[in-house]
Amino acid sequence: MKNYFLLPVLAATVLFSCKKDQMATNTDVSVKVDTLQGTISANTTLSADKNYFLKGKVYVKNNVTLTIPAGVTVLAQVNETAEAKSALIITQGSKININGTADKPVVFTSAAANKKQGDWGAIIVLGKAPTNVVTGHVEGLPSNADSQYGGTVANDNSGVINYLRVEYAGGINPPAEDEWIVDKAAGLCLASVGSGTQIDNVMVSHSNDDGFQFVGGTVNATHLIAYNNGDDDFDFDLGYQGNLQFLIGYRTQASSQALRANGFESYNDEVPTTNTPLTRPVVSNMTIIGPQGVETVKTNINQGVYMRKGTRLAVRNSLVAEYSQGAFMTCPRTRPVILANDGAEFRSNIVHSDIAERTFSYDNSTTIVPDPEMAVFETNTVNKNTQLNAVADFKIAGMYSAVPNLTLGDGSPALTGADFTGADFSAAFFVKTTYRGAIGTSNWAAASNWAKWQ
């Protein structure tokens, strides 16, 4: 039976209002609003001429597809407790097709008139691709089949996501609650999502938790923007192995939420073990920018790129700047992996740190220790990373404007030097740029309908 509820809302100005069940004011009286709640268990396409009120946790189940056309806005109900936060959950075997465009993106946002971080939960996609824990359940959801992820289908297909913006999510698990929980529901949570899934042009802003979370899986993605989120911009755990290109992590302020907020964080598992698949994101053309002037160590802004607990990584052709505890850091359980070059590399990148001696370092869990061995590794003739002495040396004139413009100016060292040699980066997935960083001289992340810098 189809358990899908479309409840017409008659009032156009104040659509719904009470203490624990709030709906935002709809300023466009020509747009109808219907309600999504309960379970979607038959193939369903939302109407392109309506917006929707996401009421509580909505599950897409029974191997069906939910399709959301361009231009639809989904307003998520605001509830006070983490357990009651609204969320859209795509269960194993089902699909989500988000068919936004640059002019008409699909937007998931808070229904509150005064929006804030953590107003609602997340978009959670659960697949059947491998993890290194066999199967798991997303923290913050009931531990049953509807929250399960994991399997053996590397090319699992959970649908298509294109031109999506997710705002004010991350309320299911506050970041400070437990830093070791890896499968929390962030802004966009991708758990065991397979390479048959397509993800392009997604922005997550003002999440109370991570922006993008990859828990296991093999999904590839391009053109991702994380803006002023509470915890990590990009988080990778439990055996994620996929390709990513053109990523932006941008902050104008220190986090008030997280135990430690990093631009890019990854680990294999909590112990850690050498359970396979080993977490190994393969990333090119990433720009990670921390807030200008946050130079005091032990603020809630930590590392640009932090490799923890046995993770492998391959990061190339990227820019990292303005993180007070280092542009690139490893913990003691990852440091031997990096130095042994055991399937890990940080190569042909350009970095700057507010505290220069901490640009390449390791963390012994009590203090940040500059590591000469690590510095040699990161600047040798193989890795060829470049450390700049000042942010101005990047020659990105609009880096700290109200609406950031990360295009490279004349004479920028990032205009050249990209390296796509080797099996990982010569793959057909990667666009072979000459420049380093997420943006060359054409600004795909300019302020527009889909990219909102506010």
SEKOLLO-224224 format. One record per residue: x, y, z of N, C-alpha, C in turn. Coordinates in steps of 0.05 Angstrom, whole numbers, padded with zeros to 5 digits, always signed. Each point is the difference from the previous one (the first is absolute). Last residue first. Example, Ala and Ser with C-alpha at 12.3 -4.5 7.8 and 13.67 -1.06 7.14 Angstrom:
// SEKOLLO-224224
+00257-00045+00142+00016+00024+00001-00015+00022+00014 +00006-00115-00001-00018+00024+00000+00018+00024+00000 
// end
This chain:
// SEKOLLO-224224
+00514+00662+00039-00012+00017+00020-00010-00017+00023 +00029-00016-00101+00021+00006+00020-00011+00019+00021 -00038-00074-00078-00008+00023+00017+00022+00004+00022 -00021-00055-00098+00021+00005+00019-00006+00026+00015 -00062-00028-00066+00007-00025+00014+00022+00003+00021 -00034+00074-00053-00023-00013+00012+00008-00025+00016 +00079+00065-00007-00021-00006-00021-00024-00012+00015 +00112+00034+00011-00027+00003+00012-00021-00002-00022 +00090-00051-00021-00009+00027+00004-00027+00001+00012 +00061-00076-00026-00013+00003+00026-00009+00029+00005 +00048-00029-00079-00024-00017+00001-00015+00003+00026 +00075+00059-00055-00011-00004+00027-00026-00015+00000 +00096+00010-00059-00029+00001-00005-00014-00009+00026 +00094-00002-00009-00006+00028-00008-00030+00003-00006 +00027-00079+00059+00022+00012-00015-00006+00030-00006 -00031-00072+00082-00008+00019-00020+00025+00011-00014 +00007-00064+00071-00027-00007-00011-00008+00017-00024 +00105-00023+00021-00022+00012+00014-00026-00006-00014 +00090+00006-00057-00005-00013+00025-00022+00015+00016 +00024-00011-00114+00001+00016+00025-00005-00018+00024 -00005-00031-00090+00027+00009+00003+00004+00014+00027 -00073-00082-00022+00005+00029+00000+00030+00006+00000 -00067-00084-00022+00029+00005+00003+00005+00030-00003 -00085-00063+00037+00006+00020-00020+00029+00009+00004 -00040-00097+00032+00011+00026+00006+00003+00017-00025 -00035-00092-00002-00017+00017+00017+00011+00029+00002 +00046-00074-00044-00017+00016-00017-00018+00019+00017 +00097-00033+00037-00027-00011-00005-00017+00019-00016 +00089+00013+00039-00003+00000-00030-00026-00012-00008 +00029+00006+00092-00008+00026-00011-00001+00001-00030 +00024-00082+00050-00023+00013+00013-00010+00024-00015 +00080-00047-00030-00026-00014-00005-00024+00014+00012 +00088+00058-00028-00006-00023+00017-00028-00010-00004 +00025+00105-00016+00014-00025-00007-00009-00022+00019 -00024+00098-00007-00020-00022-00002+00013-00026-00009 +00020+00108+00039+00012-00026-00006-00021-00022+00001 +00017+00118-00005-00017-00023+00006+00013-00025-00011 +00034+00093-00008+00011-00019+00018-00018-00024+00007 -00026+00108-00025+00014-00022-00013+00008-00021+00022 -00049+00078+00023-00008-00002-00027+00013-00023-00015 +00017+00030+00092-00019-00022-00004-00010-00002-00028 +00058+00070+00035+00015-00025-00003-00018-00024-00005 -00023+00103-00030-00004-00019+00022+00016-00025-00004 -00009+00079-00060+00024-00006+00015-00003-00018+00023 -00086+00048-00033+00024-00001-00016+00024-00005+00019 -00090-00035+00042+00009+00024-00013+00025-00004-00016 -00085-00068+00030+00029+00006+00002+00007+00024-00016 -00097-00026+00051+00015-00002-00025+00029+00009+00003 -00076-00003+00065+00024-00015+00003+00015-00005-00026 -00074+00066+00056+00006-00006-00028+00028-00014+00000 -00084+00023+00077+00026-00007-00008+00002-00006-00030 -00060+00067+00057-00006-00023-00016+00026-00009-00012 +00014+00064+00059-00025-00009+00011-00011-00024-00015 +00104+00009-00006-00021+00019-00005-00026-00011+00012 +00092-00039-00003-00013+00008+00025-00021+00022-00005 +00050-00040-00072-00001-00022+00019-00016+00007+00025 +00024+00044-00091-00026+00000+00013-00003-00021+00022 +00081+00013-00053-00008+00027+00009-00025-00001+00016 +00081-00067-00018-00029-00003-00003-00013+00025+00012 +00097-00030-00001-00010+00018-00021-00028-00007-00008 +00067-00038+00066-00017-00016-00017-00010+00017-00024 +00051+00038+00071+00016-00012-00021-00016-00019-00017 -00034+00045+00078+00000+00017-00023+00015-00013-00023 -00002-00038+00087-00024-00006-00016+00000+00016-00026 +00094-00024+00045-00022+00017+00005-00024-00007-00018 +00082-00050-00001+00004+00015+00025-00023+00017+00008 +00002-00097-00057+00001+00029-00003+00002+00014+00027 +00026-00103-00041-00010+00015+00022+00003+00030-00006 -00008-00096-00061+00011+00026+00003-00013+00014+00024 +00019-00108-00040-00018+00020+00011+00015+00026+00004 +00029-00091-00037+00003+00026-00013-00021+00020+00010 +00023-00103+00003-00025+00014+00008-00001+00029-00010 +00077-00051-00021-00023-00016-00008-00026+00016+00007 +00087+00032+00024-00004+00003-00029-00024-00016-00010 -00003+00036+00102+00021-00012-00016-00008+00001-00030 -00049+00032+00081+00013+00019-00018+00022-00013-00017 -00053-00046+00069-00020+00016-00015+00013+00019-00020 +00053-00055+00059-00016-00017-00017-00018+00016-00018 +00050+00045+00065+00017-00009-00022-00016-00017-00019 -00044+00028+00077+00005+00022-00017+00018-00008-00024 -00016-00063+00068-00024+00004-00016+00004+00023-00020 +00068-00015+00062-00002-00022-00019-00023+00002-00019 +00010+00063+00072+00019+00004-00023-00001-00022-00020 -00076+00035+00069+00014-00024-00007+00018+00004-00024 -00062+00052+00086+00012+00002-00026+00018-00024-00005 -00085+00000+00066+00029-00003-00001+00010+00004-00028 -00088+00018+00072+00007-00001-00028+00030+00002-00003 -00059-00045+00084+00011+00025-00010+00006-00003-00029 -00044-00068+00048+00001+00020+00022+00011+00026-00009 -00011-00077-00059-00025+00001+00016+00001+00019+00024 +00067-00010-00071+00002-00023+00019-00023+00000+00020 +00022+00037-00106-00014+00006+00025+00002-00024+00018 +00060+00046-00088-00017-00022+00010-00010+00007+00027 +00034+00059-00095+00005-00009+00027-00016-00024+00007 +00022+00087-00072+00000-00029-00002+00008-00011+00027 -00017+00090+00000-00012-00006-00026-00001-00030-00005 +00034+00056+00076-00019-00022+00003-00012-00008-00027 +00063+00072+00012+00014-00024+00008-00020-00024+00004 -00032+00089-00024+00015-00013-00021+00012-00026+00009 -00090+00050+00026+00025-00005+00015+00018-00018-00017 -00079+00026-00039+00004+00024+00016+00025-00003+00017 -00004-00050-00093-00010-00003+00027+00005+00025+00015 -00005-00044-00108+00008+00022+00017-00012-00006+00027 +00020-00053-00104-00011+00003+00027+00011+00025+00014 -00013-00064-00098+00011+00025+00010-00013+00006+00026 +00022-00097-00061-00019+00019+00012+00015+00025+00008 +00030-00090-00037-00004+00022-00018-00022+00019+00009 -00004-00087+00055+00020+00006-00021-00009+00023-00018 -00012-00078+00080-00009+00028+00002+00019+00015-00018 -00029-00112+00019+00017+00022-00011-00014+00027+00005 +00000-00119+00019-00009+00027+00008+00019+00021-00013 +00008-00099+00002-00024+00006-00014-00011+00028+00007 +00079-00022+00048-00016-00024-00003-00028+00007-00012 +00088+00048+00027-00012+00002-00027-00017-00025-00006 +00049+00025+00082+00007-00024-00014-00012+00000-00029 -00018+00071+00060+00029+00000-00004+00008-00025-00015 -00092+00009+00023+00008+00021-00018+00030-00002-00006 -00035-00059+00063-00011-00006-00026+00010+00021-00021 +00020+00013+00092+00016-00021-00012-00009-00007-00028 -00053+00065+00047+00027+00009-00007+00017-00022-00012 -00087-00011+00040+00000+00003-00028+00028+00008-00010 -00021-00011+00091-00008-00026-00011-00001+00002-00031 +00020+00077+00056+00021-00020+00002-00007-00027-00013 -00046+00087-00041+00002-00010+00027+00021-00022+00001 -00001+00086-00071-00007-00029+00004+00001-00006+00030 -00011+00092-00072+00008-00012+00025-00008-00029+00000 +00007+00101-00060-00002-00029-00003+00011-00013+00026 -00012+00093-00003-00013-00006-00025-00003-00029-00005 +00004+00051+00100+00015-00013-00022-00017-00004-00025 -00028+00044+00083+00016-00023+00010+00013-00015-00023 -00057+00078-00014+00019+00008+00021+00018-00024+00009 -00043+00025-00098-00008-00017+00022+00022+00002+00022 -00004+00043-00093-00012+00014+00023-00012-00019+00021 +00017-00041-00100+00010+00025+00012-00016+00006+00025 +00021-00070-00093-00009-00001+00028+00011+00024+00014 -00016-00050-00105+00009+00023+00015-00012-00001+00028 +00026-00077-00086-00019+00014+00018+00013+00023+00014 +00028-00081-00058-00008+00023-00015-00020+00018+00015 +00006-00098+00038+00018+00014-00018-00013+00026-00010 -00007-00093+00073-00009+00028-00005+00020+00014-00017 -00027-00099+00044+00014+00009-00024-00012+00028-00006 +00005-00079+00088-00011+00023-00014+00016+00005-00025 -00023-00070+00094+00017+00006-00023-00013+00024-00014 -00008-00030+00108-00011+00005-00026+00022+00002-00021 +00005-00016+00100+00006-00020-00020-00012+00005-00028 -00013+00063+00078-00007-00028+00005+00002-00019-00024 -00002+00104-00025+00000-00013+00026-00004-00031-00003 +00022+00103-00051-00001-00029-00006+00004-00015+00026 -00027+00104-00037+00008-00015+00023-00005-00030-00005 +00005+00107-00046-00003-00028-00007+00011-00017+00023 -00011+00090+00019-00011+00001-00027-00006-00029-00009 -00001+00023+00105+00017-00006-00022-00014+00004-00027 -00042+00042+00084+00025-00015+00005+00016-00003-00026 -00081+00058+00058+00010-00004-00028+00027-00012+00002 -00046+00026+00078-00015-00022-00012+00005-00002-00030 +00077+00035+00067-00027+00009-00006-00015-00024-00012 +00092-00004+00022-00020-00011+00018-00027+00015-00001 +00084+00055-00034-00003-00029+00001-00019-00008+00022 -00001+00093-00056+00006-00012+00026-00004-00030+00000 -00018+00065-00073+00027-00010+00002+00007-00014+00026 -00075+00044-00069-00003-00018+00023+00026-00015+00004 -00014+00063-00074+00006+00013+00026-00006-00018+00024 -00049-00022-00090+00023+00017+00001+00002+00012+00029 -00045-00096-00026-00007+00028+00005+00025+00017+00004 +00008-00088-00062-00010+00006+00026-00005+00029+00004 +00003-00069-00089+00007+00026+00011-00012+00003+00027 +00023-00073-00086-00009+00000+00028+00010+00026+00012 -00014-00052-00101+00008+00025+00012-00012+00000+00028 +00026-00077-00083-00016+00007+00023+00011+00027+00010 +00024-00070-00076-00011+00027-00003-00020+00007+00022 +00017-00101-00001+00015+00019-00015-00015+00027-00001 +00003-00105+00054-00011+00027-00003+00019+00017-00016 -00030-00102+00043+00019+00009-00021-00011+00027-00009 -00012-00064+00095-00011+00018-00020+00022+00009-00019 -00008-00082+00070+00019+00013-00018-00014+00018-00021 -00009-00078+00088-00010+00026-00008+00021+00015-00016 -00006-00107+00001+00012+00022+00015-00011+00026-00010 -00054-00097-00004+00018+00019-00014+00010+00022+00018 +00013-00070+00049-00004+00010-00027-00029+00002-00007 +00066+00003+00094-00023-00012-00014-00004+00013-00026 +00067+00013+00072+00006-00001-00028-00022-00014-00016 -00010+00061+00094+00008-00027-00010+00010+00003-00028 -00005+00073+00090-00010-00009-00026+00010-00028-00006 -00061+00036+00044+00021-00013+00016+00028+00012-00005 -00088+00025-00045+00006+00012+00026+00026-00011+00013 -00007+00002-00106-00020-00007+00019+00010+00009+00027 +00036+00037-00081-00009-00027-00009-00021-00011+00018 +00012+00108-00020+00014-00022+00014-00012-00027-00009 +00004+00118-00021-00004-00028-00009+00012-00019+00020 -00027+00113-00030+00008-00019+00020-00007-00028-00008 +00005+00113-00028-00001-00027-00013+00011-00019+00021 -00012+00090+00025-00010+00002-00027-00006-00028-00012 -00010+00015+00106+00021-00001-00021-00012+00004-00027 -00022+00010+00113-00011+00003-00027+00024+00002-00020 -00024-00036+00106+00021+00009-00018-00012+00000-00028 -00057-00006+00072+00024-00004+00016+00024+00008-00017 -00093+00046-00026+00015-00025-00001+00023-00001+00020 -00065+00077-00013-00013-00025+00005+00019-00023+00005 +00012+00094-00031-00008+00002+00028-00011-00027+00010 +00075+00033-00080-00023-00015+00007-00007+00004+00029 +00050+00075-00062+00005-00024+00015-00026-00014+00007 +00004+00062-00088-00001+00002+00029+00008-00027+00013 -00011+00016-00094+00005+00028+00007+00002+00003+00030 +00016-00084-00078-00011+00009+00026+00007+00030+00003 -00002-00091-00076+00004+00029+00004-00013+00008+00027 +00029-00083-00077-00008+00002+00028+00007+00029+00009 -00013-00058-00099+00005+00024+00015-00009-00003+00028 +00027-00064-00095-00012+00003+00027+00008+00026+00012 +00018-00059-00089-00012+00027+00002-00017+00002+00026 +00017-00099-00020+00014+00022-00013-00016+00026+00002 +00012-00114+00034-00013+00026+00004+00017+00021-00014 -00015-00117+00013+00014+00022-00013-00016+00026+00003 +00006-00094+00066-00013+00012-00023+00017+00023-00010 -00014-00071+00086+00019+00000-00022-00014+00011-00025 -00013-00017+00116-00008+00014-00024+00023+00000-00020 -00007-00041+00093+00006-00013-00025-00010+00014-00025 -00011+00031+00094-00009-00028-00002+00002-00011-00029 +00001+00108+00006+00003-00021+00021-00006-00028-00011 +00010+00118-00017+00002-00026-00013+00006-00021+00021 -00034+00112-00018+00007-00020+00019-00002-00028-00013 +00001+00116-00016-00002-00026-00014+00012-00021+00019 -00014+00086+00036-00012+00005-00026-00005-00027-00015 +00001+00005+00109+00018-00002-00024-00016+00007-00025 -00049+00038+00079+00022-00019+00004+00016-00001-00026 -00072+00062+00004+00009-00002+00028+00023-00018+00005 -00018+00058-00093-00012-00022+00014+00012-00002+00028 +00012+00063-00084-00007+00007+00028-00015-00021+00015 +00010-00027-00097+00003+00028+00008-00010+00004+00029 +00030-00072-00087-00007+00000+00028+00005+00027+00011 -00013-00050-00103+00007+00024+00016-00010-00004+00028 +00024-00059-00099-00012+00001+00026+00009+00024+00015 +00018-00048-00094-00012+00027+00005-00017+00000+00025 +00016-00098-00032+00014+00024-00009-00016+00025+00009 +00012-00117+00021-00015+00025-00001+00018+00023-00009 -00016-00119+00019+00016+00022-00010-00016+00026+00000 -00007-00099+00059-00012+00020-00016+00021+00022-00008 +00002-00085+00056+00017+00004-00023-00010+00023-00018 -00008-00043+00112-00011+00005-00026+00021+00008-00021 -00001+00021+00111+00003-00022-00019-00009+00008-00028 -00024+00072+00050+00004-00022+00018+00002-00025-00017 +00003+00112-00009+00003-00024-00016+00007-00023+00018 -00042+00107+00004+00010-00023+00015-00001-00024-00018 -00005+00117+00002-00002-00025-00016+00012-00022+00016 -00010+00079+00050-00014+00006-00024-00006-00025-00016 +00008-00002+00109+00015+00000-00025-00017+00011-00023 -00044+00032+00082+00019-00023+00001+00017+00003-00025 -00070+00059+00013+00010+00000+00027+00022-00021+00003 -00024+00055-00092-00006-00025+00014+00012+00002+00028 +00003+00067-00076-00011+00004+00027-00011-00026+00013 +00014-00012-00102+00008+00023+00015-00015+00001+00027 +00026-00060-00097-00010-00003+00027+00009+00023+00017 -00011-00028-00112+00010+00018+00020-00014-00007+00027 +00021-00046-00105-00015-00001+00025+00014+00019+00019 +00017-00041-00098-00011+00026+00006-00018+00000+00024 +00014-00096-00033+00014+00024-00011-00014+00025+00009 -00001-00117+00002-00003+00023+00018+00017+00023-00011 -00043-00108-00022+00013+00024-00011-00006+00024+00019 +00007-00117+00006-00014+00025+00007+00015+00024-00011 +00032-00090-00004-00021+00003-00020-00017+00026+00005 +00071-00033+00058+00010+00016-00022-00021+00003-00023 -00031-00015+00106+00017-00012-00020+00006+00018-00024 -00021+00009+00112-00011+00007-00026+00019-00009-00021 +00001-00006+00101+00002-00023-00018-00013+00006-00027 -00020+00076+00057+00010-00024+00014-00002-00024-00018 -00006+00113+00005+00001-00021-00020+00013-00024+00012 -00047+00101+00028+00013-00024+00011-00003-00022-00021 -00008+00112+00012-00005-00021-00019+00017-00025+00008 -00006+00062+00067-00017+00013-00020-00009-00018-00022 +00028-00057+00080+00009+00027-00006-00019+00013-00020 -00002-00086+00072-00014+00012-00023+00008+00029-00004 +00063-00082+00042-00021+00019+00007-00012+00012-00025 +00071-00072+00019-00023-00001-00018-00023+00017+00010 +00085-00009+00046+00007+00007-00027-00025+00001-00018 +00032+00013+00108-00022-00011-00016+00005+00009-00029 +00056+00029+00072+00007-00025-00012-00022-00013-00016 -00004+00084+00052+00017+00003-00024+00006-00026-00013 -00083+00036+00060+00019-00023+00000+00016+00001-00025 -00056+00074+00029-00011-00022+00015+00020-00023+00003 +00007+00086-00051+00015-00003+00026-00010-00024+00016 -00041+00025-00086+00028-00009-00003+00014-00004+00027 -00107-00015-00012+00018+00023+00003+00029-00009-00001 -00084-00048-00045+00021-00006+00019+00018+00024+00003 -00079+00010-00050-00006-00026+00013+00020-00007+00021 -00004+00080-00062-00010+00002+00028-00005-00026+00014 +00031+00036-00095+00019-00010+00020-00009+00000+00028 -00029+00072-00082-00005-00028+00008+00019-00008+00023 -00012+00084-00060-00009-00001+00028-00007-00027+00010 +00006+00005-00105+00005+00021+00019-00010-00007+00027 +00026-00036-00108-00010-00010+00026+00008+00021+00021 -00011-00011-00116+00011+00015+00023-00014-00009+00025 +00019-00037-00109-00014-00002+00025+00014+00018+00021 +00016-00037-00101-00008+00027+00008-00020-00001+00024 +00011-00093-00028+00013+00021-00016-00013+00027+00007 +00003-00115+00020-00003+00025+00014+00015+00022-00015 -00041-00109-00013+00014+00023-00011-00006+00025+00017 -00002-00115+00023-00014+00022-00015+00019+00021-00010 +00023-00084+00047-00020+00013+00017-00013+00024-00013 +00061-00094-00024-00012+00024-00011-00022+00011+00018 +00096-00070+00002-00028+00005+00008-00009+00028-00009 +00086-00053-00011-00012+00018-00019-00030+00005+00006 +00053-00058+00055+00016+00024-00003-00013+00021-00019 -00036-00079+00065-00006+00009-00027+00014+00027-00005 -00008-00056+00083+00022-00008-00018-00003+00010-00028 -00034+00038+00103-00005-00023-00017+00025-00005-00017 -00054+00083+00067+00022-00019-00003-00008-00024-00017 -00063+00065+00069+00016+00004-00024+00022-00022-00001 -00101+00030+00056+00023-00017-00005+00014+00008-00026 -00084+00032+00046+00024+00016+00004+00026-00016-00007 -00089-00037-00006-00003+00025-00013+00024+00019+00004 -00011-00087+00042+00006-00003-00029-00001+00027-00014 +00018+00011+00102-00016-00021-00014+00007+00000-00029 +00016+00061+00089+00018-00020-00010-00017-00024-00011 -00024+00110+00005-00005-00026+00013+00017-00022-00013 +00043+00096-00005-00025-00013-00011-00005-00026+00016 +00076+00051+00020-00021+00019+00002-00026-00009-00012 +00091-00040-00036-00005+00010+00027-00021+00021+00000 +00010-00080-00072+00006+00028+00003-00008+00009+00028 +00033-00099-00026-00025+00015+00002+00007+00029+00006 +00053-00092-00050-00003+00018+00023-00027+00013-00001 +00069-00088-00043-00024+00017-00001-00001+00018+00024 +00086-00037-00030-00020-00018-00011-00027+00015-00003 +00084+00041+00023-00014-00010+00024-00023-00019-00008 +00057+00053-00061+00018-00019+00014-00012-00009+00027 -00054+00023-00095+00013+00014+00021+00019-00019+00014 -00057+00003-00104+00016-00011+00023+00007+00022+00021 -00092+00008-00058+00028-00002-00007+00017-00008+00025 -00098+00019-00010+00009-00027+00004+00029-00004-00008 -00061+00092+00038+00004-00018-00022+00011-00027+00008 -00053+00099+00032+00011-00025+00010+00003-00020-00023 -00012+00113+00025-00003-00020-00021+00015-00025+00008 -00044+00098+00043+00016-00024+00006-00005-00021-00023 -00012+00111+00031-00007-00019-00021+00019-00024+00003 -00029+00061+00086+00018-00005-00022-00014-00013-00023 -00034+00053+00090+00020-00021+00000+00019-00001-00023 -00045+00092+00044-00011-00026-00008+00023-00020-00003 +00018+00086+00035-00030+00001+00002-00013-00027-00008 +00098+00030+00005-00012-00023+00015-00030+00002+00002 +00048+00091-00019+00013-00026-00003-00015-00021+00017 -00060+00082-00028+00026-00003+00014+00010-00028-00005 -00083+00081-00031+00014-00025-00003+00026-00001+00015 -00096+00051+00002+00027+00007+00007+00016-00025+00000 -00085-00013-00026+00003+00027-00010+00028+00011+00005 -00018-00106-00012-00002+00021+00020+00002+00027-00014 +00009-00090-00040-00026+00014-00002-00003+00023+00019 +00093-00043-00048-00017+00001+00024-00026+00014-00006 +00047-00049-00082+00008+00020+00020-00019-00001+00024 +00031-00040-00105-00010-00010+00025+00009+00019+00022 -00010+00005-00114+00010+00010+00025-00015-00014+00023 +00026-00005-00114-00017-00011+00021+00012+00009+00027 +00015+00059-00092+00009-00023+00017-00023-00010+00017 +00009+00062-00087-00021-00011+00016+00009-00023+00017 +00060+00046-00057-00019+00021+00003-00023-00008+00020 +00068-00062-00023+00014+00023+00011-00020+00022+00006 -00044-00095+00003+00017+00014-00020+00014+00023+00014 -00049-00101+00034+00002+00029-00001+00017+00009-00023 -00041-00091+00035+00005+00010-00027+00001+00030-00001 +00006-00093+00065-00003+00029+00003+00010+00013-00025 -00029-00102+00037+00008+00014-00024-00006+00030+00005 +00013-00097+00060-00008+00028+00000+00011+00013-00025 -00024-00109+00036+00015+00021-00014-00012+00027+00005 +00006-00110+00046-00016+00021-00011+00019+00022-00012 +00037-00076+00044-00016-00010-00023-00017+00021-00012 +00028+00015+00100+00014-00018-00018-00019-00010-00023 -00031+00091+00044+00009-00025+00011+00013-00017-00022 -00013+00107+00022-00003-00018-00023+00011-00027+00008 -00039+00090+00055+00017-00023+00001-00007-00018-00025 -00012+00105+00047-00008-00016-00023+00020-00023-00002 -00034+00066+00087+00021-00010-00017-00013-00015-00023 -00019+00062+00101-00008-00009-00027+00024-00009-00016 -00006-00003+00110+00008+00016-00023-00010-00012-00026 -00008-00032+00095-00024+00008-00016+00008+00016-00025 +00064-00031+00066-00015-00024-00009-00023+00007-00018 +00053+00068+00041+00015-00013-00021-00016-00024-00011 -00054+00083+00044+00018-00022+00008+00013-00013-00024 -00062+00075-00011+00020+00007+00020+00020-00022+00006 -00049+00022-00097-00008-00012+00026+00023+00004+00020 -00037+00034-00105+00019+00004+00021-00012-00011+00026 -00013-00022-00112-00012+00006+00026+00021+00003+00021 +00020+00018-00105+00000-00021+00021-00011+00010+00026 -00010+00021-00110+00002+00014+00026-00002-00020+00022 +00025+00002-00111-00011-00016+00022+00006+00013+00026 -00008+00029-00111+00011+00006+00027-00014-00018+00020 +00016-00001-00115-00015-00006+00024+00015+00007+00025 +00033+00007-00094-00015+00022+00012-00016-00005+00024 +00024-00080-00069+00014+00025+00004-00019+00021+00012 -00027-00101+00020+00006+00016-00023+00015+00026+00007 -00005-00101+00045-00006+00028+00008+00008+00017-00024 -00024-00111+00026+00011+00019-00019-00009+00029+00008 +00011-00107+00042-00012+00026+00005+00014+00020-00019 -00013-00114+00000+00015+00024-00007-00016+00025+00007 +00006-00110+00039-00014+00019-00017+00018+00025-00004 +00008-00086+00056+00013+00001-00026-00014+00019-00019 -00023-00011+00095-00011-00021-00018+00010+00003-00028 -00001+00089+00062+00005-00028+00005-00010-00017-00023 +00022+00104+00048-00006-00011-00027+00009-00029+00000 -00029+00071+00084+00016-00022-00011-00009-00007-00028 -00001+00086+00077-00014-00011-00023+00018-00021-00012 -00014+00060+00097+00018-00018-00016-00017-00013-00021 -00035+00094+00036+00012-00023+00013+00018-00016-00018 -00050+00063-00054-00010-00002+00028+00011-00025+00013 +00014+00073-00086+00010-00026+00009-00006-00003+00030 -00043+00058-00085+00006+00002+00029+00008-00028+00009 +00001+00052-00103-00009-00022+00018+00010+00006+00028 -00028+00051-00104+00021-00005+00020-00012-00020+00020 -00028+00015-00109-00006+00001+00029+00027-00001+00016 -00011-00011-00097-00013+00026+00006-00008+00002+00029 +00040-00079-00040+00018+00022-00005-00011+00027+00007 -00024-00099+00045-00009+00019-00021+00019+00024-00002 +00028-00104+00028-00012+00024+00011-00008+00019-00023 +00007-00109-00003+00012+00024-00010-00014+00024+00012 +00013-00113+00021-00014+00025+00004+00016+00023-00012 -00014-00116+00016+00014+00020-00016-00016+00026+00000 -00015-00059+00084-00006-00004-00028+00015+00022-00015 -00001-00004+00095+00005-00028-00007-00009-00007-00028 +00021+00078+00083-00004+00000-00029+00007-00028-00010 -00030+00041+00102+00015-00018-00017-00008+00004-00029 -00010+00075+00081-00003-00029+00001+00018-00014-00019 -00025+00100-00025+00004-00012+00026-00004-00030-00003 -00004+00104-00054+00012-00027-00002+00003-00011+00028 -00065+00083-00048+00015-00012+00022+00010-00028-00006 -00023+00096-00061-00011-00026+00010+00019-00011+00020 -00022+00101-00051+00017-00016+00017-00015-00025+00009 +00000+00083-00085-00014-00018+00019+00020-00016+00016 +00010+00098-00049+00011-00026+00002-00016-00016+00021 -00015+00093-00021-00008-00016-00023+00010-00029+00001 +00018+00072+00064-00026-00011+00004-00009-00017-00024 +00095+00026+00047-00011-00001-00027-00027-00014+00001 +00051+00010+00079-00003+00027-00011-00011+00001-00028 -00005-00067+00089+00005-00002-00029-00006+00027-00012 +00031-00034+00103-00017+00017-00016+00007-00003-00030 +00022-00082+00066+00008+00027-00006-00022+00015-00015 -00013-00077+00076+00004+00002-00029+00005+00028-00007 +00002-00071+00093+00000+00027-00012+00004-00002-00030 -00016-00052+00095-00007-00009-00027-00003+00025-00016 +00014+00000+00095+00017-00022-00008-00005-00009-00029 -00047+00077+00038+00026+00000+00013+00018-00021-00011 -00070+00036-00067-00004-00006+00028+00028-00004+00011 -00049+00021-00103+00015+00012+00022-00009-00011+00027 -00009+00006-00119-00003-00017+00024+00016+00011+00022 -00016+00049-00082-00009-00027-00008-00005-00018+00024 -00004+00106-00025+00011-00016+00022-00011-00028-00004 -00016+00048-00075+00018+00018+00013+00013-00014+00024 -00067-00041-00057+00024+00006-00016+00020+00017+00015 -00082-00077+00024+00010+00027+00005+00026+00005-00015 -00041-00086-00005-00017+00020-00011+00011+00028+00004 +00042-00102-00015+00000+00021+00020-00015+00023-00011 +00001-00113-00021+00000+00028-00009-00001+00020+00023 +00042-00100-00004-00021+00014+00014+00000+00029-00009 +00037-00102-00025+00002+00027-00011-00024+00015+00012 +00055-00099+00020-00020+00020+00008+00006+00026-00014 +00016-00113-00005+00012+00025-00007-00021+00022+00003 +00009-00107+00002-00002+00017+00023+00014+00026-00004 -00043-00088-00059+00016+00025-00002-00005+00017+00025 -00003-00111-00009-00017+00024+00000+00018+00025+00000 
// end
